[in-house]
Amino acid sequence: LMAIKTIKPELVFLDVQLGNTTSFELLKQLEQQTNLKISDFKIIFTTAFDKYAVKAFKFSAVDYLLKPVDGDELIAAVNKVHSQFAPINKSINFDVLLENINQLSIDDKKIAINTIEGIHVVKVNDIIRCESNDNYTQIYLTNNETILTAKTLKSFEELLVDYKFERVHKTHLININYLKTFSQLDGGFVILKNGDKIPVSRIKKERLLEIISEL
């Protein structure tokens, strides 16, 4: 705490586990005991957590490095945070991270989505589908709201692969929980529970039929 207060660094590396406490508690103390805010500097967490906890980091849109730290990954991480604009308040992201690390149920998993407007926190189960729009992705939610984020559909496919999301077309990723019907007419398409009609590409059709047969 004193080092951060005195030096006022631009970038801080924090191990998630710090003895009997965590770096999240340290950050809370920092804001309570000094005039510094989390948004005053950028943070990269280091962790030896397993792959499931690492998924929580990705869901929370928090920068992290796995231990033992690889030199190339370290350089890439530093370049990434320095390429970002001015630091933003990541308190929301940290809250989501803590919830996801401590919560194993898919029903309560949350994802932090960064947009030009700010950070949107949504439950994974509230995402009906994602649609590619060049290097942006439009996310459709159960409350009829949509979120546009500057992340590729591929990144969401990799993030949500273990949560019943399936890429059915080069521009469409759907939540299988909201699949209503599948038709092989007109080249193949699905109707989701919200009424959306989504095309299914020929190369994705066999995989989708396998999934449907297992429901």
C-alpha positions in Angstrom: 0.0 0.0 0.0 2.7 2.5 1.0 4.7 1.7 -2.2 1.7 2.4 -4.4 0.9 5.6 -2.4 4.5 6.9 -2.6 5.5 5.9 -6.1 2.1 6.4 -7.8 2.8 4.0 -10.6 1.2 3.8 -14.0 1.1 0.0 -13.9 0.9 -2.4 -11.0 1.4 -6.2 -11.1 -0.6 -7.9 -8.3 -0.7 -11.6 -7.3 -4.3 -12.6 -6.6 -3.3 -14.3 -3.4 -1.3 -12.2 -1.0 -0.6 -14.3 2.1 -3.8 -14.4 4.2 -5.5 -11.8 2.1 -6.2 -11.0 -1.6 -5.2 -8.2 -3.9 -8.9 -7.3 -4.1 -8.9 -6.5 -0.4 -5.7 -4.6 -0.8 -7.2 -2.4 -3.5 -10.2 -1.7 -1.3 -7.9 -0.6 1.5 -6.0 1.6 -0.9 -9.1 3.5 -1.8 -10.3 3.7 1.8 -7.0 4.8 3.3 -5.5 7.0 0.6 -6.7 9.6 -1.9 -5.9 7.1 -4.7 -8.5 5.3 -6.8 -8.2 2.1 -8.8 -8.7 4.1 -11.9 -5.4 6.0 -11.2 -3.3 3.2 -12.5 -3.5 0.1 -14.6 -3.4 -3.4 -13.1 -2.3 -6.8 -14.4 -3.0 -9.7 -12.1 -0.8 -12.8 -11.8 -2.3 -16.1 -10.9 -1.6 -19.8 -10.6 -5.3 -20.6 -10.7 -6.6 -23.5 -12.7 -8.3 -23.2 -16.1 -11.8 -22.7 -14.6 -10.7 -19.7 -12.5 -8.8 -18.3 -15.6 -12.2 -18.4 -17.4 -13.5 -16.1 -14.6 -10.7 -13.6 -15.5 -11.8 -13.7 -19.2 -15.5 -13.3 -18.3 -14.6 -10.3 -16.2 -12.5 -8.6 -18.8 -9.6 -8.3 -16.4 -5.9 -8.3 -17.5 -3.9 -11.3 -16.1 -0.8 -13.4 -16.5 -0.5 -17.1 -15.6 2.4 -18.2 -13.4 5.1 -19.1 -14.1 5.1 -16.0 -16.2 6.3 -16.4 -19.8 8.5 -13.5 -21.1 6.7 -13.1 -24.4 3.3 -13.1 -22.6 4.6 -10.5 -20.2 5.7 -8.2 -23.0 2.4 -8.7 -24.8 0.4 -7.9 -21.6 2.4 -4.7 -20.9 2.0 -3.6 -24.5 -1.7 -4.3 -24.4 -2.4 -2.2 -21.3 -0.2 0.7 -22.6 -2.1 0.7 -25.8 -5.4 1.3 -23.9 -6.7 4.7 -23.4 -6.7 6.4 -20.0 -7.3 4.0 -17.1 -11.0 3.4 -16.3 -12.5 2.4 -13.0 -12.3 -1.4 -13.1 -14.1 -1.9 -9.8 -17.1 -3.4 -11.6 -14.9 -5.8 -13.4 -13.2 -6.8 -10.1 -16.6 -7.4 -8.5 -17.6 -9.7 -11.4 -14.3 -11.5 -11.1 -14.8 -12.2 -7.4 -18.4 -13.5 -8.0 -17.3 -15.7 -10.9 -14.4 -17.2 -9.0 -16.6 -18.1 -6.0 -19.6 -19.1 -8.1 -19.6 -22.5 -9.9 -23.2 -22.5 -11.1 -23.8 -21.5 -14.7 -27.0 -19.9 -13.7 -25.1 -17.2 -11.8 -22.1 -16.7 -14.1 -21.7 -13.1 -15.2 -19.7 -11.5 -18.0 -18.3 -8.0 -18.1 -18.6 -6.5 -21.6 -16.7 -3.3 -22.3 -18.3 -0.8 -24.7 -17.7 2.8 -25.6 -20.4 3.7 -23.1 -18.9 1.8 -20.2 -19.1 -1.7 -18.7 -22.2 -3.8 -19.0 -22.5 -6.8 -16.6 -24.9 -9.5 -17.7 -25.6 -13.1 -16.8 -24.3 -15.6 -19.3 -27.7 -17.3 -19.4 -29.3 -14.0 -20.4 -27.4 -13.9 -23.7 -29.6 -15.3 -26.5 -27.1 -14.9 -29.3 -24.2 -12.9 -30.7 -23.9 -11.6 -34.2 -20.7 -10.5 -36.0 -20.5 -7.0 -37.4 -17.0 -6.7 -38.9 -14.7 -6.5 -35.8 -17.6 -5.7 -33.6 -20.1 -8.1 -32.0 -23.8 -7.4 -31.3 -25.1 -9.2 -28.3 -28.8 -9.9 -27.9 -30.3 -10.3 -24.4 -33.5 -11.8 -23.0 -34.7 -8.4 -22.0 -34.7 -7.4 -25.7 -31.7 -5.1 -25.2 -28.6 -5.3 -27.4 -25.0 -4.5 -26.6 -22.4 -3.6 -29.2 -18.8 -4.3 -28.2 -15.4 -4.0 -30.0 -14.6 -7.7 -29.6 -14.8 -10.3 -32.4 -17.3 -13.1 -32.6 -14.4 -15.5 -32.4 -13.4 -14.2 -29.0 -17.0 -14.8 -27.7 -17.0 -18.2 -29.2 -13.9 -19.2 -27.4 -15.1 -17.6 -24.1 -18.5 -19.3 -24.2 -17.7 -22.6 -25.7 -18.3 -24.5 -22.3 -21.7 -22.8 -21.8 -23.9 -24.3 -24.5 -23.1 -21.6 -27.1 -22.6 -22.9 -30.7 -21.3 -21.2 -33.8 -23.9 -22.0 -36.4 -22.7 -19.6 -39.1 -19.7 -17.4 -39.7 -21.6 -14.4 -38.4 -23.8 -16.1 -35.7 -23.2 -17.7 -32.3 -26.3 -18.9 -30.5 -27.2 -20.1 -27.0 -28.5 -23.6 -27.4 -30.8 -23.1 -24.4 -32.9 -20.7 -26.6 -33.1 -23.0 -29.6 -36.7 -23.6 -30.6 -36.8 -25.2 -34.0 -34.3 -26.3 -36.7 -35.3 -26.4 -40.4 -33.4 -27.8 -43.3 -35.4 -25.7 -45.7 -33.7 -22.7 -47.5 -30.3 -24.1 -46.8 -30.9 -24.6 -43.1 -31.9 -22.2 -40.3 -32.9 -22.1 -36.7 -35.7 -20.2 -34.9 -34.8 -19.1 -31.4 -37.3 -18.7 -28.6 -37.4 -14.9 -29.1 -38.4 -15.4 -32.7 -35.1 -14.6 -34.4 -34.4 -16.6 -37.5 -30.7 -17.5 -37.9 -29.1 -19.1 -40.9 -27.1 -22.3 -40.4 -24.1 -22.8 -42.7 -23.7 -26.2 -44.5 -20.4 -27.0 -42.6 -22.1 -26.3 -39.2 -25.2 -28.3 -39.9 -23.9 -31.7 -38.9 -22.5 -30.5 -35.6 -25.8 -28.8 -34.8 -27.8 -31.9 -35.5 -25.4 -33.8 -33.1 -26.1 -31.3 -30.4 -29.9 -31.4 -30.9 -29.9 -35.2 -30.7 -28.2 -35.0 -27.3 -30.8 -32.5 -25.9 
